[in-house]
């Protein structure tokens, strides 16, 4: 079992040569721990994924590919209008539904292994409380050429 865990950690570490951060008051009710940051470009979207060694993706920020110019530099988009913030912990807990958010991309080129860097913010309405999250990313891009993603979304839709 230990050998399997060690192999998974090595494989996950090999998935990203980049860095990223997650912070904010959302961490008081939802775990924001992560081990790896990935940038994946699908035919429909750019996804920034904060993953854990156990395979969970606690935070996944996406922006529609149709909203991205060919080489955005310092551009910002509304995640409500052009993207999404989803996530799920290993125990099956989903990230709360976000209410507002923006993503800024400082560097992007739709080319394998090119660096993608930027930041995002989001707020989550939890009844009486409004909690926030901020994140940064600076990671090599992976082009995903599969016909479709395995999952449409990590959060249930209403």
N, C-alpha and C positions, 0 to 999 in steps of 0.2 A: 504494500500500500504506500509506504514512504517513497519507494522508487517511482511509482506512478505519479505521486504528487510532485516530486522533484523534476520529473520530465515535463509535467504540465507547466511548472514555473519557468523552466528554461525555454520552452516553446513560446509561452506568452511573452517573455522578455525579448525573444527574437522577433516578435511581431512589430515592435516599435522601437525606433531609435530616437524617439522624440520625448517631449515633456508636456506636462499640462498641470493645471491646478483646478480644484473645485473648492468653493468656500461659500459660506452664507448661513443665514438663520434657518434655512431648510434642514440643515444638519442637526438641528435640535430634535427633529421628529423623524428623520429619514437618513440612513447612513450614506455618507458621501465618500466612503473609502474606495480607492481604486488602485490597481497595480499597473495598468497599461492604458495608453491612449492610442486610438487608431483613427485614421481618416480614410473613409472608403467612398469612392465615387461609383454609384450605381447609375443605370440609365435614367432613373427618375429623380435621384437626389444625391446630395453630398451629406454623409453622415459622419459626425464626430462622436466616437464611442469611448466611454470611460469604463473599462472592463476590470474584472477581478480574476484572481487565479483560479477560482472555482467555476469560471465560465459565465458568471452573471454580468449584466451590463446595467449598473445602477443609474447611469445617466447616458442618454443618447440624444444628441441635438442634430436635427436635420434641416436642410434647406432644399427646396425644390430646385432641381437642375435648371428648369426653365426660367427661374428667377436670376440665375447667375450669368453675368456676362462671361465671355470667353476667358478673360484674365482680370478678375476683380482685384483692385488694389486699394485698400482702405475704404471699401464700400460697406454699408450697413443695411440690414434688412429686418423687417418685423417678422418674428417667428410665428406670431398669430396669423399673419397673412400669407407668409411664404414658407413656413416650416413647422416644426413641432419639437417638443421636449418630452421624451418618454424614458422609461427605465424600469428595471425590475431587479430586486435583490435575489440572492440565492434561495432565501426562504419563501419566495413567492410574493413578497410585498411589492406592490407597484408604487412608483413615484406618484405623488398627488398630481392632479391635472393642473397644468400651468395656466395662468390667466393673461400674463403679458410677458414679452421678452423680445430681445434683439440679439442679432449676431453680427459681428464685424469681422471681415476677413481682410487681413493686411497683405497676405501673399497666397496666391493660388494659381496653379497651372494644371490643366487636365492632362497630366503626363505622369506615368508610373514613377514613383519614388521622388517626385518633386515635393518640396516642403509646402505644407499648408499651415499658416499660422494666423491666429486671431483670438477673439474673445467673445463671450456671450453673457447675457444676464437674463434672469427670469424671475417672475413672482408667481406665487402659488396662494390661492385664496382658500384658507382652511376654516371657513365660518367666521369667527370673530377675528382671527389672526390672518395676516398676510405675511408670508415668509419669502425670503429671497435666496437666490443662488447666483454666483458668478463663477466663470470658468475661463481658463486660457488653454490654448493648444498650439503646439509647434511640432508637427509630426509629418513623416513622409506619407504620401498618398498611395493608396492601393486602388487600382482599377478593378472593379468587379464586373466580369463579363458574363456572368450567369444570366439566364433569361429573366429571372426574377429573384427577389429576396426570399429567404425561407419564411419570414414572418412579415405581415403587413404592418404590424404595430406591436409594441410591447405593452401598451396599455389598452384596457377594454374601452370600447367606444360606447357612448350613450345612445 
